[in-house]
Structures are given as C-alpha cells and as structure tokens.
Amino acid sequence: MRKRYGRKSDHNQSDVMWALRAIGCVVFDIEEPFDLLVDWRGQWHIIEVKNPETNARQKGGSKMTETQDQILARLSAKVYVVETAKEAVDAMAAVKESYDCR
C-alpha cells in the first residue's frame, strides 16, 4: 500500500475560506475533485481556488488539472474558479443577486 501524503493547497485558499465564512457561508475543504464545497443561503456551490502566481497561469495554461477538466466535461453544476478572497465573495454576491431576480 502506498503512503498517501497530504495534498498541497494553494496558499491563498485559507484567505478565501476565511472571507466566505465571514459573510455567513458554511465552507468545507473537500480537496477532491475541487477545493471547496460552500453552502450559501441554502444553496450548494463548488469553488476551485487557484494560485495566481503558478507557472501554468503565467504561461496561459489551463487553470484546471486534466482530471478536473474531465470532470467538468461531465458535470452540470457550475464551478467557480477564484484566485482571491474578493473574487470568492463577489461570486457569492452574484449568486445572491441571481436568486433575488427570480
């Protein structure tokens, strides 16, 4: 049996989690296949936190891993990709506005 080591999370992920909790979200660090499962006002949301300083991003590469791209091709749910705490809070604010418009 192979020994499994803890995964490396993007350094900004804790800031994103803190900011989401500060606005009232319940946040779960789910690790796979995406970073966060977020309950915001009775609705579940998936968030992938990316580091803006990674080589792939600087070189214009995919923001997602190959596995994530394969899952996204089959998934009907929206996955929010954020790099900062502000982007995460803004995403949840946009979700709230879309619910308010119904």
N, CA, C and O atoms as a GROMACS GRO file, in nm:
protein
  408
    1MET      N    1   0.084  -0.117   0.000
    1MET     CA    2   0.000   0.000   0.000
    1MET      C    3   0.089   0.124   0.000
    1MET      O    4   0.183   0.135   0.079
    2ARG      N    5   0.057   0.216  -0.091
    2ARG     CA    6   0.134   0.339  -0.098
    2ARG      C    7   0.096   0.433   0.014
    2ARG      O    8  -0.021   0.444   0.051
    3LYS      N    9   0.194   0.501   0.068
    3LYS     CA   10   0.166   0.600   0.171
    3LYS      C   11   0.114   0.727   0.104
    3LYS      O   12   0.173   0.777   0.008
    4ARG      N   13   0.005   0.778   0.155
    4ARG     CA   14  -0.054   0.898   0.098
    4ARG      C   15  -0.017   1.018   0.184
    4ARG      O   16  -0.036   1.018   0.306
    5TYR      N   17   0.035   1.119   0.119
    5TYR     CA   18   0.071   1.241   0.188
    5TYR      C   19  -0.039   1.344   0.170
    5TYR      O   20  -0.116   1.338   0.074
    6GLY      N   21  -0.045   1.438   0.261
    6GLY     CA   22  -0.144   1.545   0.249
    6GLY      C   23  -0.121   1.625   0.123
    6GLY      O   24  -0.007   1.644   0.079
    7ARG      N   25  -0.229   1.670   0.066
    7ARG     CA   26  -0.216   1.746  -0.058
    7ARG      C   27  -0.168   1.887  -0.028
    7ARG      O   28  -0.180   1.936   0.084
    8LYS      N   29  -0.114   1.950  -0.129
    8LYS     CA   30  -0.067   2.087  -0.116
    8LYS      C   31  -0.178   2.179  -0.165
    8LYS      O   32  -0.218   2.173  -0.281
    9SER      N   33  -0.228   2.264  -0.077
    9SER     CA   34  -0.332   2.357  -0.120
    9SER      C   35  -0.267   2.490  -0.158
    9SER      O   36  -0.159   2.524  -0.111
   10ASP      N   37  -0.336   2.563  -0.245
   10ASP     CA   38  -0.286   2.694  -0.285
   10ASP      C   39  -0.279   2.784  -0.162
   10ASP      O   40  -0.366   2.779  -0.075
   11HIS      N   41  -0.176   2.865  -0.156
   11HIS     CA   42  -0.151   2.946  -0.036
   11HIS      C   43  -0.264   3.044  -0.005
   11HIS      O   44  -0.279   3.085   0.110
   12ASN      N   45  -0.342   3.080  -0.103
   12ASN     CA   46  -0.450   3.176  -0.083
   12ASN      C   47  -0.582   3.111  -0.040
   12ASN      O   48  -0.679   3.181  -0.014
   13GLN      N   49  -0.585   2.979  -0.034
   13GLN     CA   50  -0.710   2.910  -0.003
   13GLN      C   51  -0.763   2.942   0.137
   13GLN      O   52  -0.884   2.957   0.154
   14SER      N   53  -0.677   2.954   0.234
   14SER     CA   54  -0.724   2.985   0.369
   14SER      C   55  -0.786   3.125   0.374
   14SER      O   56  -0.883   3.147   0.447
   15ASP      N   57  -0.732   3.220   0.298
   15ASP     CA   58  -0.791   3.354   0.291
   15ASP      C   59  -0.931   3.349   0.230
   15ASP      O   60  -1.022   3.416   0.276
   16VAL      N   61  -0.946   3.267   0.126
   16VAL     CA   62  -1.076   3.252   0.060
   16VAL      C   63  -1.176   3.192   0.157
   16VAL      O   64  -1.289   3.239   0.168
   17MET      N   65  -1.134   3.087   0.228
   17MET     CA   66  -1.224   3.022   0.324
   17MET      C   67  -1.266   3.119   0.434
   17MET      O   68  -1.383   3.125   0.471
   18TRP      N   69  -1.171   3.193   0.487
   18TRP     CA   70  -1.200   3.290   0.593
   18TRP      C   71  -1.301   3.394   0.546
   18TRP      O   72  -1.396   3.426   0.616
   19ALA      N   73  -1.279   3.448   0.425
   19ALA     CA   74  -1.368   3.553   0.372
   19ALA      C   75  -1.509   3.499   0.350
   19ALA      O   76  -1.606   3.569   0.379
   20LEU      N   77  -1.521   3.377   0.300
   20LEU     CA   78  -1.653   3.319   0.278
   20LEU      C   79  -1.725   3.297   0.411
   20LEU      O   80  -1.845   3.323   0.423
   21ARG      N   81  -1.653   3.249   0.509
   21ARG     CA   82  -1.714   3.229   0.642
   21ARG      C   83  -1.756   3.362   0.704
   21ARG      O   84  -1.856   3.370   0.775
   22ALA      N   85  -1.679   3.467   0.677
   22ALA     CA   86  -1.710   3.599   0.732
   22ALA      C   87  -1.842   3.654   0.680
   22ALA      O   88  -1.906   3.734   0.747
   23ILE      N   89  -1.884   3.613   0.559
   23ILE     CA   90  -2.012   3.661   0.507
   23ILE      C   91  -2.126   3.563   0.535
   23ILE      O   92  -2.238   3.584   0.490
   24GLY      N   93  -2.097   3.456   0.611
   24GLY     CA   94  -2.202   3.365   0.653
   24GLY      C   95  -2.207   3.231   0.581
   24GLY      O   96  -2.300   3.154   0.602
   25CYS      N   97  -2.110   3.204   0.497
   25CYS     CA   98  -2.107   3.075   0.427
   25CYS      C   99  -2.060   2.964   0.521
   25CYS      O  100  -1.982   2.988   0.613
   26VAL      N  101  -2.109   2.844   0.496
   26VAL     CA  102  -2.055   2.725   0.560
   26VAL      C  103  -1.961   2.664   0.456
   26VAL      O  104  -2.004   2.634   0.345
   27VAL      N  105  -1.835   2.647   0.492
   27VAL     CA  106  -1.733   2.608   0.395
   27VAL      C  107  -1.668   2.476   0.434
   27VAL      O  108  -1.624   2.458   0.548
   28PHE      N  109  -1.663   2.383   0.339
   28PHE     CA  110  -1.597   2.254   0.358
   28PHE      C  111  -1.480   2.245   0.261
   28PHE      O  112  -1.496   2.269   0.141
   29ASP      N  113  -1.364   2.210   0.312
   29ASP     CA  114  -1.245   2.186   0.230
   29ASP      C  115  -1.253   2.040   0.186
   29ASP      O  116  -1.221   1.950   0.264
   30ILE      N  117  -1.294   2.016   0.064
   30ILE     CA  118  -1.319   1.879   0.020
   30ILE      C  119  -1.203   1.817  -0.058
   30ILE      O  120  -1.205   1.697  -0.085
   31GLU      N  121  -1.105   1.895  -0.093
   31GLU     CA  122  -0.982   1.851  -0.158
   31GLU      C  123  -1.002   1.796  -0.299
   31GLU      O  124  -0.935   1.843  -0.392
   32GLU      N  125  -1.087   1.702  -0.319
   32GLU     CA  126  -1.104   1.638  -0.450
   32GLU      C  127  -1.249   1.635  -0.490
   32GLU      O  128  -1.332   1.614  -0.401
   33PRO      N  129  -1.286   1.653  -0.609
   33PRO     CA  130  -1.201   1.691  -0.721
   33PRO      C  131  -1.173   1.840  -0.727
   33PRO      O  132  -1.086   1.885  -0.801
   34PHE      N  133  -1.249   1.918  -0.647
   34PHE     CA  134  -1.228   2.062  -0.640
   34PHE      C  135  -1.203   2.100  -0.495
   34PHE      O  136  -1.213   2.015  -0.406
   35ASP      N  137  -1.170   2.225  -0.470
   35ASP     CA  138  -1.123   2.264  -0.337
   35ASP      C  139  -1.232   2.279  -0.230
   35ASP      O  140  -1.220   2.224  -0.121
   36LEU      N  141  -1.337   2.353  -0.262
   36LEU     CA  142  -1.433   2.390  -0.158
   36LEU      C  143  -1.576   2.357  -0.198
   36LEU      O  144  -1.616   2.373  -0.313
   37LEU      N  145  -1.651   2.312  -0.099
   37LEU     CA  146  -1.796   2.296  -0.111
   37LEU      C  147  -1.856   2.399  -0.016
   37LEU      O  148  -1.828   2.398   0.104
   38VAL      N  149  -1.939   2.488  -0.070
   38VAL     CA  150  -1.986   2.603   0.005
   38VAL      C  151  -2.138   2.606   0.010
   38VAL      O  152  -2.205   2.598  -0.093
   39ASP      N  153  -2.192   2.617   0.131
   39ASP     CA  154  -2.336   2.637   0.150
   39ASP      C  155  -2.358   2.786   0.171
   39ASP      O  156  -2.312   2.843   0.269
   40TRP      N  157  -2.430   2.847   0.077
   40TRP     CA  158  -2.458   2.990   0.085
   40TRP      C  159  -2.607   3.009   0.069
   40TRP      O  160  -2.661   2.994  -0.040
   41ARG      N  161  -2.673   3.044   0.178
   41ARG     CA  162  -2.816   3.072   0.180
   41ARG      C  163  -2.900   2.957   0.124
   41ARG      O  164  -2.992   2.977   0.046
   42GLY      N  165  -2.864   2.836   0.168
   42GLY     CA  166  -2.943   2.719   0.132
   42GLY      C  167  -2.910   2.657  -0.002
   42GLY      O  168  -2.978   2.563  -0.044
   43GLN      N  169  -2.809   2.706  -0.070
   43GLN     CA  170  -2.767   2.651  -0.199
   43GLN      C  171  -2.621   2.607  -0.191
   43GLN      O  172  -2.539   2.673  -0.126
   44TRP      N  173  -2.590   2.496  -0.256
   44TRP     CA  174  -2.452   2.444  -0.257
   44TRP      C  175  -2.377   2.498  -0.378
   44TRP      O  176  -2.432   2.507  -0.488
   45HIS      N  177  -2.250   2.532  -0.356
   45HIS     CA  178  -2.165   2.585  -0.463
   45HIS      C  179  -2.028   2.518  -0.455
   45HIS      O  180  -1.980   2.486  -0.346
   46ILE      N  181  -1.968   2.500  -0.570
   46ILE     CA  182  -1.835   2.440  -0.578
   46ILE      C  183  -1.737   2.550  -0.616
   46ILE      O  184  -1.760   2.626  -0.710
   47ILE      N  185  -1.628   2.558  -0.541
   47ILE     CA  186  -1.526   2.660  -0.569
   47ILE      C  187  -1.390   2.592  -0.582
   47ILE      O  188  -1.352   2.509  -0.500
   48GLU      N  189  -1.319   2.630  -0.687
   48GLU     CA  190  -1.181   2.588  -0.707
   48GLU      C  191  -1.093   2.710  -0.688
   48GLU      O  192  -1.111   2.812  -0.755
   49VAL      N  193  -0.999   2.701  -0.595
   49VAL     CA  194  -0.909   2.812  -0.565
   49VAL      C  195  -0.778   2.790  -0.639
   49VAL      O  196  -0.714   2.686  -0.624
   50LYS      N  197  -0.740   2.887  -0.719
   50LYS     CA  198  -0.615   2.879  -0.794
   50LYS      C  199  -0.519   2.987  -0.747
   50LYS      O  200  -0.560   3.095  -0.706
   51ASN      N  201  -0.392   2.955  -0.755
   51ASN     CA  202  -0.287   3.048  -0.717
   51ASN      C  203  -0.251   3.133  -0.839
   51ASN      O  204  -0.211   3.077  -0.941
   52PRO      N  205  -0.265   3.265  -0.831
   52PRO     CA  206  -0.235   3.349  -0.948
   52PRO      C  207  -0.087   3.351  -0.986
   52PRO      O  208  -0.051   3.401  -1.092
   53GLU      N  209  -0.003   3.297  -0.901
   53GLU     CA  210   0.141   3.301  -0.926
   53GLU      C  211   0.197   3.173  -0.986
   53GLU      O  212   0.319   3.160  -1.000
   54THR      N  213   0.112   3.076  -1.021
   54THR     CA  214   0.162   2.950  -1.074
   54THR      C  215   0.212   2.966  -1.216
   54THR      O  216   0.168   3.055  -1.289
   55ASN      N  217   0.304   2.880  -1.254
   55ASN     CA  218   0.362   2.885  -1.388
   55ASN      C  219   0.257   2.864  -1.496
   55ASN      O  220   0.260   2.933  -1.598
   56ALA      N  221   0.166   2.770  -1.476
   56ALA     CA  222   0.064   2.742  -1.578
   56ALA      C  223  -0.018   2.868  -1.606
   56ALA      O  224  -0.049   2.898  -1.722
   57ARG      N  225  -0.052   2.939  -1.502
   57ARG     CA  226  -0.132   3.060  -1.518
   57ARG      C  227  -0.051   3.167  -1.591
   57ARG      O  228  -0.103   3.233  -1.681
   58GLN      N  229   0.073   3.186  -1.554
   58GLN     CA  230   0.157   3.288  -1.615
   58GLN      C  231   0.182   3.258  -1.763
   58GLN      O  232   0.197   3.350  -1.844
   59LYS      N  233   0.187   3.130  -1.798
   59LYS     CA  234   0.213   3.090  -1.936
   59LYS      C  235   0.085   3.072  -2.015
   59LYS      O  236   0.088   3.026  -2.129
   60GLY      N  237  -0.028   3.109  -1.955
   60GLY     CA  238  -0.155   3.098  -2.026
   60GLY      C  239  -0.210   2.957  -2.031
   60GLY      O  240  -0.296   2.927  -2.114
   61GLY      N  241  -0.161   2.871  -1.946
   61GLY     CA  242  -0.206   2.731  -1.945
   61GLY      C  243  -0.342   2.716  -1.881
   61GLY      O  244  -0.402   2.814  -1.835
   62SER      N  245  -0.391   2.593  -1.879
   62SER     CA  246  -0.522   2.565  -1.821
   62SER      C  247  -0.520   2.593  -1.672
   62SER      O  248  -0.419   2.570  -1.604
   63LYS      N  249  -0.630   2.643  -1.622
   63LYS     CA  250  -0.642   2.665  -1.479
   63LYS      C  251  -0.676   2.536  -1.407
   63LYS      O  252  -0.660   2.526  -1.285
   64MET      N  253  -0.722   2.437  -1.479
   64MET     CA  254  -0.765   2.312  -1.419
   64MET      C  255  -0.665   2.200  -1.450
   64MET      O  256  -0.593   2.204  -1.549
   65THR      N  257  -0.664   2.101  -1.363
   65THR     CA  258  -0.584   1.982  -1.391
   65THR      C  259  -0.657   1.900  -1.497
   65THR      O  260  -0.774   1.926  -1.527
   66GLU      N  261  -0.590   1.804  -1.553
   66GLU     CA  262  -0.652   1.717  -1.654
   66GLU      C  263  -0.774   1.645  -1.595
   66GLU      O  264  -0.878   1.634  -1.660
   67THR      N  265  -0.760   1.596  -1.473
   67THR     CA  266  -0.871   1.528  -1.406
   67THR      C  267  -0.989   1.623  -1.387
   67THR      O  268  -1.104   1.585  -1.411
   68GLN      N  269  -0.961   1.745  -1.345
   68GLN     CA  270  -1.069   1.843  -1.326
   68GLN      C  271  -1.138   1.874  -1.459
   68GLN      O  272  -1.260   1.885  -1.463
   69ASP      N  273  -1.061   1.888  -1.566
   69ASP     CA  274  -1.120   1.913  -1.698
   69ASP      C  275  -1.212   1.799  -1.739
   69ASP      O  276  -1.319   1.823  -1.795
   70GLN      N  277  -1.171   1.675  -1.711
   70GLN     CA  278  -1.254   1.559  -1.745
   70GLN      C  279  -1.384   1.560  -1.665
   70GLN      O  280  -1.490   1.530  -1.719
   71ILE      N  281  -1.376   1.595  -1.538
   71ILE     CA  282  -1.495   1.600  -1.454
   71ILE      C  283  -1.587   1.713  -1.499
   71ILE      O  284  -1.709   1.695  -1.506
   72LEU      N  285  -1.531   1.828  -1.531
   72LEU     CA  286  -1.611   1.941  -1.577
   72LEU      C  287  -1.688   1.908  -1.704
   72LEU      O  288  -1.799   1.958  -1.725
   73ALA      N  289  -1.630   1.825  -1.789
   73ALA     CA  290  -1.696   1.787  -1.914
   73ALA      C  291  -1.824   1.708  -1.886
   73ALA      O  292  -1.916   1.709  -1.968
   74ARG      N  293  -1.831   1.640  -1.773
   74ARG     CA  294  -1.949   1.559  -1.736
   74ARG      C  295  -2.040   1.627  -1.637
   74ARG      O  296  -2.155   1.585  -1.620
   75LEU      N  297  -1.993   1.731  -1.572
   75LEU     CA  298  -2.065   1.794  -1.462
   75LEU      C  299  -2.165   1.898  -1.512
   75LEU      O  300  -2.134   1.975  -1.603
   76SER      N  301  -2.283   1.899  -1.454
   76SER     CA  302  -2.380   2.002  -1.491
   76SER      C  303  -2.375   2.121  -1.395
   76SER      O  304  -2.424   2.229  -1.429
   77ALA      N  305  -2.317   2.104  -1.279
   77ALA     CA  306  -2.306   2.213  -1.181
   77ALA      C  307  -2.199   2.312  -1.224
   77ALA      O  308  -2.102   2.277  -1.291
   78LYS      N  309  -2.218   2.435  -1.183
   78LYS     CA  310  -2.118   2.540  -1.209
   78LYS      C  311  -2.007   2.530  -1.106
   78LYS      O  312  -2.032   2.506  -0.988
   79VAL      N  313  -1.884   2.549  -1.152
   79VAL     CA  314  -1.768   2.554  -1.063
   79VAL      C  315  -1.709   2.693  -1.074
   79VAL      O  316  -1.669   2.736  -1.182
   80TYR      N  317  -1.703   2.764  -0.961
   80TYR     CA  318  -1.644   2.897  -0.960
   80TYR      C  319  -1.494   2.883  -0.940
   80TYR      O  320  -1.449   2.815  -0.848
   81VAL      N  321  -1.417   2.946  -1.027
   81VAL     CA  322  -1.272   2.944  -1.016
   81VAL      C  323  -1.230   3.083  -0.969
   81VAL      O  324  -1.254   3.183  -1.037
   82VAL      N  325  -1.165   3.087  -0.852
   82VAL     CA  326  -1.126   3.215  -0.794
   82VAL      C  327  -0.978   3.213  -0.758
   82VAL      O  328  -0.918   3.107  -0.737
   83GLU      N  329  -0.921   3.331  -0.753
   83GLU     CA  330  -0.780   3.344  -0.712
   83GLU      C  331  -0.767   3.423  -0.583
   83GLU      O  332  -0.664   3.414  -0.515
   84THR      N  333  -0.869   3.500  -0.548
   84THR     CA  334  -0.861   3.585  -0.430
   84THR      C  335  -0.987   3.572  -0.345
   84THR      O  336  -1.090   3.522  -0.391
   85ALA      N  337  -0.977   3.617  -0.222
   85ALA     CA  338  -1.093   3.617  -0.133
   85ALA      C  339  -1.201   3.708  -0.189
   85ALA      O  340  -1.320   3.675  -0.180
   86LYS      N  341  -1.164   3.820  -0.246
   86LYS     CA  342  -1.261   3.913  -0.303
   86LYS      C  343  -1.337   3.847  -0.418
   86LYS      O  344  -1.459   3.863  -0.428
   87GLU      N  345  -1.269   3.774  -0.503
   87GLU     CA  346  -1.337   3.705  -0.613
   87GLU      C  347  -1.438   3.604  -0.560
   87GLU      O  348  -1.547   3.589  -0.616
   88ALA      N  349  -1.404   3.535  -0.454
   88ALA     CA  350  -1.496   3.437  -0.396
   88ALA      C  351  -1.619   3.505  -0.338
   88ALA      O  352  -1.732   3.460  -0.360
   89VAL      N  353  -1.599   3.613  -0.264
   89VAL     CA  354  -1.712   3.687  -0.207
   89VAL      C  355  -1.797   3.747  -0.318
   89VAL      O  356  -1.920   3.743  -0.310
   90ASP      N  357  -1.734   3.802  -0.422
   90ASP     CA  358  -1.808   3.858  -0.536
   90ASP      C  359  -1.890   3.750  -0.605
   90ASP      O  360  -2.002   3.776  -0.649
   91ALA      N  361  -1.836   3.628  -0.616
   91ALA     CA  362  -1.910   3.518  -0.679
   91ALA      C  363  -2.035   3.486  -0.599
   91ALA      O  364  -2.142   3.463  -0.657
   92MET      N  365  -2.024   3.483  -0.468
   92MET     CA  366  -2.141   3.454  -0.385
   92MET      C  367  -2.241   3.570  -0.390
   92MET      O  368  -2.362   3.547  -0.387
   93ALA      N  369  -2.192   3.693  -0.399
   93ALA     CA  370  -2.282   3.808  -0.411
   93ALA      C  371  -2.359   3.801  -0.543
   93ALA      O  372  -2.477   3.833  -0.547
   94ALA      N  373  -2.292   3.759  -0.650
   94ALA     CA  374  -2.359   3.745  -0.780
   94ALA      C  375  -2.464   3.635  -0.775
   94ALA      O  376  -2.570   3.647  -0.837
   95VAL      N  377  -2.435   3.529  -0.702
   95VAL     CA  378  -2.532   3.420  -0.686
   95VAL      C  379  -2.655   3.473  -0.613
   95VAL      O  380  -2.768   3.443  -0.654
   96LYS      N  381  -2.635   3.550  -0.508
   96LYS     CA  382  -2.746   3.607  -0.432
   96LYS      C  383  -2.832   3.694  -0.521
   96LYS      O  384  -2.955   3.686  -0.516
   97GLU      N  385  -2.770   3.777  -0.604
   97GLU     CA  386  -2.844   3.866  -0.692
   97GLU      C  387  -2.927   3.786  -0.792
   97GLU      O  388  -3.040   3.822  -0.822
   98SER      N  389  -2.871   3.677  -0.843
   98SER     CA  390  -2.946   3.598  -0.940
   98SER      C  391  -3.067   3.530  -0.874
   98SER      O  392  -3.171   3.513  -0.938
   99TYR      N  393  -3.055   3.491  -0.746
   99TYR     CA  394  -3.169   3.434  -0.674
   99TYR      C  395  -3.274   3.541  -0.647
   99TYR      O  396  -3.394   3.513  -0.654
  100ASP      N  397  -3.229   3.662  -0.617
  100ASP     CA  398  -3.322   3.771  -0.586
  100ASP      C  399  -3.403   3.812  -0.709
  100ASP      O  400  -3.513   3.867  -0.695
  101CYS      N  401  -3.351   3.786  -0.828
  101CYS     CA  402  -3.418   3.828  -0.952
  101CYS      C  403  -3.524   3.728  -0.997
  101CYS      O  404  -3.598   3.758  -1.092
  102ARG      N  405  -3.535   3.614  -0.935
  102ARG     CA  406  -3.631   3.512  -0.978
  102ARG      C  407  -3.772   3.552  -0.950
  102ARG      O  408  -3.865   3.477  -0.980
   0.00000   0.00000   0.00000
